[in-house]
Amino acid sequence: QVQLVESGGGLVQAGGSLRLSCAASGRGFNIWRLGWNRQAPGKERESVASATRNGDITYVDSVKDRFTISGNFAKMTVDLQMNSLQPDDTAVYYCGALADGIGYWGQGIQVTVSS
């Protein structure tokens, strides 16, 4: 069983920055991928960024060149540095982990960007 706890959300003005952090805990598992999804009001959840143990990193097009994901598989942490935030980035952000073929999610953290 993997537990994920997110931190770092909040309210920021358009053009500002936030850094989300996530820590995984538990025993007896191997994490292959860490990442972040988000769900805006009235929209489906989407993958924002992910990083695999072998170094592959992906971003959704809308955040490329603005967001940076940093995964530390030894420490089982993953951060998301978000710059140049826009109101469309407002959403609940969820940390996720793929471990031994099973997906796990955190409780989610609110990010609100005001115009």
mmCIF file of the C-alpha atoms, coordinates in Angstrom:
data_MODEL
# 
_entry.id   MODEL 
# 
loop_
_atom_site.group_PDB 
_atom_site.id 
_atom_site.type_symbol 
_atom_site.label_atom_id 
_atom_site.label_alt_id 
_atom_site.label_comp_id 
_atom_site.label_asym_id 
_atom_site.label_entity_id 
_atom_site.label_seq_id 
_atom_site.pdbx_PDB_ins_code 
_atom_site.Cartn_x 
_atom_site.Cartn_y 
_atom_site.Cartn_z 
_atom_site.occupancy 
_atom_site.B_iso_or_equiv 
_atom_site.pdbx_formal_charge 
_atom_site.auth_seq_id 
_atom_site.auth_comp_id 
_atom_site.auth_asym_id 
_atom_site.auth_atom_id 
_atom_site.pdbx_PDB_model_num 
ATOM 1   C CA . GLN A 1 1   ? 0.000   0.000  0.000   1.00 0.00 ? 1   GLN A CA 1 
ATOM 2   C CA . VAL A 1 2   ? 1.291   3.424  -0.991  1.00 0.00 ? 2   VAL A CA 1 
ATOM 3   C CA . GLN A 1 3   ? 0.178   6.595  0.753   1.00 0.00 ? 3   GLN A CA 1 
ATOM 4   C CA . LEU A 1 4   ? 0.669   9.932  -0.965  1.00 0.00 ? 4   LEU A CA 1 
ATOM 5   C CA . VAL A 1 5   ? 0.493   13.329 0.706   1.00 0.00 ? 5   VAL A CA 1 
ATOM 6   C CA . GLU A 1 6   ? 0.516   16.570 -1.253  1.00 0.00 ? 6   GLU A CA 1 
ATOM 7   C CA . SER A 1 7   ? 1.495   20.033 -0.046  1.00 0.00 ? 7   SER A CA 1 
ATOM 8   C CA . GLY A 1 8   ? 2.124   23.493 -1.417  1.00 0.00 ? 8   GLY A CA 1 
ATOM 9   C CA . GLY A 1 9   ? -1.132  24.526 -3.060  1.00 0.00 ? 9   GLY A CA 1 
ATOM 10  C CA . GLY A 1 10  ? -2.908  27.807 -2.544  1.00 0.00 ? 10  GLY A CA 1 
ATOM 11  C CA . LEU A 1 11  ? -3.979  31.055 -4.145  1.00 0.00 ? 11  LEU A CA 1 
ATOM 12  C CA . VAL A 1 12  ? -1.752  32.994 -6.512  1.00 0.00 ? 12  VAL A CA 1 
ATOM 13  C CA . GLN A 1 13  ? -2.208  35.805 -8.996  1.00 0.00 ? 13  GLN A CA 1 
ATOM 14  C CA . ALA A 1 14  ? -1.865  35.216 -12.724 1.00 0.00 ? 14  ALA A CA 1 
ATOM 15  C CA . GLY A 1 15  ? 1.780   35.187 -13.710 1.00 0.00 ? 15  GLY A CA 1 
ATOM 16  C CA . GLY A 1 16  ? 2.862   33.919 -10.314 1.00 0.00 ? 16  GLY A CA 1 
ATOM 17  C CA . SER A 1 17  ? 4.461   30.645 -9.242  1.00 0.00 ? 17  SER A CA 1 
ATOM 18  C CA . LEU A 1 18  ? 3.723   27.768 -6.901  1.00 0.00 ? 18  LEU A CA 1 
ATOM 19  C CA . ARG A 1 19  ? 5.578   24.607 -6.043  1.00 0.00 ? 19  ARG A CA 1 
ATOM 20  C CA . LEU A 1 20  ? 3.676   21.430 -5.241  1.00 0.00 ? 20  LEU A CA 1 
ATOM 21  C CA . SER A 1 21  ? 5.325   18.640 -3.312  1.00 0.00 ? 21  SER A CA 1 
ATOM 22  C CA . CYS A 1 22  ? 4.306   15.051 -2.766  1.00 0.00 ? 22  CYS A CA 1 
ATOM 23  C CA . ALA A 1 23  ? 5.765   12.389 -0.523  1.00 0.00 ? 23  ALA A CA 1 
ATOM 24  C CA . ALA A 1 24  ? 5.024   8.684  -0.785  1.00 0.00 ? 24  ALA A CA 1 
ATOM 25  C CA . SER A 1 25  ? 5.178   6.335  2.166   1.00 0.00 ? 25  SER A CA 1 
ATOM 26  C CA . GLY A 1 26  ? 4.635   2.671  2.829   1.00 0.00 ? 26  GLY A CA 1 
ATOM 27  C CA . ARG A 1 27  ? 6.699   -0.491 2.564   1.00 0.00 ? 27  ARG A CA 1 
ATOM 28  C CA . GLY A 1 28  ? 7.303   -3.340 0.193   1.00 0.00 ? 28  GLY A CA 1 
ATOM 29  C CA . PHE A 1 29  ? 6.685   -1.710 -3.157  1.00 0.00 ? 29  PHE A CA 1 
ATOM 30  C CA . ASN A 1 30  ? 8.627   -0.418 -6.164  1.00 0.00 ? 30  ASN A CA 1 
ATOM 31  C CA . ILE A 1 31  ? 7.512   2.847  -7.706  1.00 0.00 ? 31  ILE A CA 1 
ATOM 32  C CA . TRP A 1 32  ? 7.916   3.036  -11.462 1.00 0.00 ? 32  TRP A CA 1 
ATOM 33  C CA . ARG A 1 33  ? 6.215   6.349  -12.222 1.00 0.00 ? 33  ARG A CA 1 
ATOM 34  C CA . LEU A 1 34  ? 5.389   9.507  -10.272 1.00 0.00 ? 34  LEU A CA 1 
ATOM 35  C CA . GLY A 1 35  ? 3.252   12.308 -11.582 1.00 0.00 ? 35  GLY A CA 1 
ATOM 36  C CA . TRP A 1 36  ? 0.589   14.936 -11.221 1.00 0.00 ? 36  TRP A CA 1 
ATOM 37  C CA . ASN A 1 37  ? -2.966  15.081 -12.561 1.00 0.00 ? 37  ASN A CA 1 
ATOM 38  C CA . ARG A 1 38  ? -5.460  17.871 -12.173 1.00 0.00 ? 38  ARG A CA 1 
ATOM 39  C CA . GLN A 1 39  ? -9.183  18.335 -12.369 1.00 0.00 ? 39  GLN A CA 1 
ATOM 40  C CA . ALA A 1 40  ? -10.765 21.706 -12.986 1.00 0.00 ? 40  ALA A CA 1 
ATOM 41  C CA . PRO A 1 41  ? -14.417 22.398 -12.170 1.00 0.00 ? 41  PRO A CA 1 
ATOM 42  C CA . GLY A 1 42  ? -16.669 20.868 -14.805 1.00 0.00 ? 42  GLY A CA 1 
ATOM 43  C CA . LYS A 1 43  ? -13.778 19.208 -16.613 1.00 0.00 ? 43  LYS A CA 1 
ATOM 44  C CA . GLU A 1 44  ? -12.315 15.735 -16.750 1.00 0.00 ? 44  GLU A CA 1 
ATOM 45  C CA . ARG A 1 45  ? -9.156  14.898 -14.897 1.00 0.00 ? 45  ARG A CA 1 
ATOM 46  C CA . GLU A 1 46  ? -6.050  15.270 -17.046 1.00 0.00 ? 46  GLU A CA 1 
ATOM 47  C CA . SER A 1 47  ? -2.444  14.214 -16.699 1.00 0.00 ? 47  SER A CA 1 
ATOM 48  C CA . VAL A 1 48  ? -0.228  17.256 -16.205 1.00 0.00 ? 48  VAL A CA 1 
ATOM 49  C CA . ALA A 1 49  ? 3.246   15.767 -15.900 1.00 0.00 ? 49  ALA A CA 1 
ATOM 50  C CA . SER A 1 50  ? 4.899   12.471 -15.119 1.00 0.00 ? 50  SER A CA 1 
ATOM 51  C CA . ALA A 1 51  ? 8.356   11.033 -14.596 1.00 0.00 ? 51  ALA A CA 1 
ATOM 52  C CA . THR A 1 52  ? 9.470   7.423  -14.753 1.00 0.00 ? 52  THR A CA 1 
ATOM 53  C CA . ARG A 1 53  ? 12.275  5.707  -12.919 1.00 0.00 ? 53  ARG A CA 1 
ATOM 54  C CA . ASN A 1 54  ? 14.262  5.406  -16.157 1.00 0.00 ? 54  ASN A CA 1 
ATOM 55  C CA . GLY A 1 55  ? 14.133  9.170  -16.733 1.00 0.00 ? 55  GLY A CA 1 
ATOM 56  C CA . ASP A 1 56  ? 11.250  9.625  -19.161 1.00 0.00 ? 56  ASP A CA 1 
ATOM 57  C CA . ILE A 1 57  ? 9.356   12.842 -18.534 1.00 0.00 ? 57  ILE A CA 1 
ATOM 58  C CA . THR A 1 58  ? 6.124   13.955 -20.167 1.00 0.00 ? 58  THR A CA 1 
ATOM 59  C CA . TYR A 1 59  ? 3.984   17.093 -19.976 1.00 0.00 ? 59  TYR A CA 1 
ATOM 60  C CA . VAL A 1 60  ? 0.589   18.016 -21.283 1.00 0.00 ? 60  VAL A CA 1 
ATOM 61  C CA . ASP A 1 61  ? 1.017   20.600 -24.039 1.00 0.00 ? 61  ASP A CA 1 
ATOM 62  C CA . SER A 1 62  ? -0.682  23.372 -22.081 1.00 0.00 ? 62  SER A CA 1 
ATOM 63  C CA . VAL A 1 63  ? 2.012   23.415 -19.370 1.00 0.00 ? 63  VAL A CA 1 
ATOM 64  C CA . LYS A 1 64  ? 5.160   22.811 -21.408 1.00 0.00 ? 64  LYS A CA 1 
ATOM 65  C CA . ASP A 1 65  ? 7.803   25.480 -20.784 1.00 0.00 ? 65  ASP A CA 1 
ATOM 66  C CA . ARG A 1 66  ? 5.935   26.607 -17.649 1.00 0.00 ? 66  ARG A CA 1 
ATOM 67  C CA . PHE A 1 67  ? 5.876   23.571 -15.351 1.00 0.00 ? 67  PHE A CA 1 
ATOM 68  C CA . THR A 1 68  ? 8.781   21.369 -14.294 1.00 0.00 ? 68  THR A CA 1 
ATOM 69  C CA . ILE A 1 69  ? 8.431   17.965 -12.626 1.00 0.00 ? 69  ILE A CA 1 
ATOM 70  C CA . SER A 1 70  ? 11.167  16.607 -10.387 1.00 0.00 ? 70  SER A CA 1 
ATOM 71  C CA . GLY A 1 71  ? 10.933  13.011 -9.242  1.00 0.00 ? 71  GLY A CA 1 
ATOM 72  C CA . ASN A 1 72  ? 13.237  11.502 -6.648  1.00 0.00 ? 72  ASN A CA 1 
ATOM 73  C CA . PHE A 1 73  ? 12.646  7.755  -6.637  1.00 0.00 ? 73  PHE A CA 1 
ATOM 74  C CA . ALA A 1 74  ? 15.120  7.100  -3.843  1.00 0.00 ? 74  ALA A CA 1 
ATOM 75  C CA . LYS A 1 75  ? 13.264  9.480  -1.534  1.00 0.00 ? 75  LYS A CA 1 
ATOM 76  C CA . MET A 1 76  ? 9.867   8.685  -3.118  1.00 0.00 ? 76  MET A CA 1 
ATOM 77  C CA . THR A 1 77  ? 9.043   12.338 -3.641  1.00 0.00 ? 77  THR A CA 1 
ATOM 78  C CA . VAL A 1 78  ? 7.846   14.331 -6.614  1.00 0.00 ? 78  VAL A CA 1 
ATOM 79  C CA . ASP A 1 79  ? 7.617   18.084 -6.963  1.00 0.00 ? 79  ASP A CA 1 
ATOM 80  C CA . LEU A 1 80  ? 5.899   20.234 -9.553  1.00 0.00 ? 80  LEU A CA 1 
ATOM 81  C CA . GLN A 1 81  ? 7.280   23.720 -10.064 1.00 0.00 ? 81  GLN A CA 1 
ATOM 82  C CA . MET A 1 82  ? 4.602   25.827 -11.707 1.00 0.00 ? 82  MET A CA 1 
ATOM 83  C CA . ASN A 1 83  ? 5.562   29.172 -13.243 1.00 0.00 ? 83  ASN A CA 1 
ATOM 84  C CA . SER A 1 84  ? 3.611   31.729 -15.256 1.00 0.00 ? 84  SER A CA 1 
ATOM 85  C CA . LEU A 1 85  ? 0.383   30.414 -13.785 1.00 0.00 ? 85  LEU A CA 1 
ATOM 86  C CA . GLN A 1 86  ? -2.841  31.309 -15.535 1.00 0.00 ? 86  GLN A CA 1 
ATOM 87  C CA . PRO A 1 87  ? -6.487  31.161 -14.424 1.00 0.00 ? 87  PRO A CA 1 
ATOM 88  C CA . ASP A 1 88  ? -6.936  28.054 -16.615 1.00 0.00 ? 88  ASP A CA 1 
ATOM 89  C CA . ASP A 1 89  ? -4.479  26.280 -14.305 1.00 0.00 ? 89  ASP A CA 1 
ATOM 90  C CA . THR A 1 90  ? -7.009  26.506 -11.475 1.00 0.00 ? 90  THR A CA 1 
ATOM 91  C CA . ALA A 1 91  ? -7.806  22.958 -10.409 1.00 0.00 ? 91  ALA A CA 1 
ATOM 92  C CA . VAL A 1 92  ? -7.401  20.338 -7.756  1.00 0.00 ? 92  VAL A CA 1 
ATOM 93  C CA . TYR A 1 93  ? -4.004  18.753 -8.300  1.00 0.00 ? 93  TYR A CA 1 
ATOM 94  C CA . TYR A 1 94  ? -3.464  15.094 -7.466  1.00 0.00 ? 94  TYR A CA 1 
ATOM 95  C CA . CYS A 1 95  ? -0.175  13.351 -6.926  1.00 0.00 ? 95  CYS A CA 1 
ATOM 96  C CA . GLY A 1 96  ? -0.020  9.857  -8.365  1.00 0.00 ? 96  GLY A CA 1 
ATOM 97  C CA . ALA A 1 97  ? 2.275   6.883  -8.252  1.00 0.00 ? 97  ALA A CA 1 
ATOM 98  C CA . LEU A 1 98  ? 2.412   3.672  -10.249 1.00 0.00 ? 98  LEU A CA 1 
ATOM 99  C CA . ALA A 1 99  ? 3.869   0.939  -8.088  1.00 0.00 ? 99  ALA A CA 1 
ATOM 100 C CA . ASP A 1 100 ? 4.009   -2.772 -8.969  1.00 0.00 ? 100 ASP A CA 1 
ATOM 101 C CA . GLY A 1 101 ? 1.344   -2.211 -11.627 1.00 0.00 ? 101 GLY A CA 1 
ATOM 102 C CA . ILE A 1 102 ? -1.092  -0.474 -9.297  1.00 0.00 ? 102 ILE A CA 1 
ATOM 103 C CA . GLY A 1 103 ? -2.000  3.206  -9.395  1.00 0.00 ? 103 GLY A CA 1 
ATOM 104 C CA . TYR A 1 104 ? -2.273  5.271  -6.233  1.00 0.00 ? 104 TYR A CA 1 
ATOM 105 C CA . TRP A 1 105 ? -3.510  8.817  -5.716  1.00 0.00 ? 105 TRP A CA 1 
ATOM 106 C CA . GLY A 1 106 ? -3.260  11.437 -3.046  1.00 0.00 ? 106 GLY A CA 1 
ATOM 107 C CA . GLN A 1 107 ? -6.212  13.361 -1.646  1.00 0.00 ? 107 GLN A CA 1 
ATOM 108 C CA . GLY A 1 108 ? -5.621  16.328 -3.902  1.00 0.00 ? 108 GLY A CA 1 
ATOM 109 C CA . ILE A 1 109 ? -4.665  19.926 -3.247  1.00 0.00 ? 109 ILE A CA 1 
ATOM 110 C CA . GLN A 1 110 ? -6.330  23.088 -4.488  1.00 0.00 ? 110 GLN A CA 1 
ATOM 111 C CA . VAL A 1 111 ? -4.514  25.530 -6.748  1.00 0.00 ? 111 VAL A CA 1 
ATOM 112 C CA . THR A 1 112 ? -6.370  28.744 -7.533  1.00 0.00 ? 112 THR A CA 1 
ATOM 113 C CA . VAL A 1 113 ? -5.044  31.352 -9.938  1.00 0.00 ? 113 VAL A CA 1 
ATOM 114 C CA . SER A 1 114 ? -6.765  34.724 -9.877  1.00 0.00 ? 114 SER A CA 1 
ATOM 115 C CA . SER A 1 115 ? -6.842  37.038 -12.886 1.00 0.00 ? 115 SER A CA 1 
# 
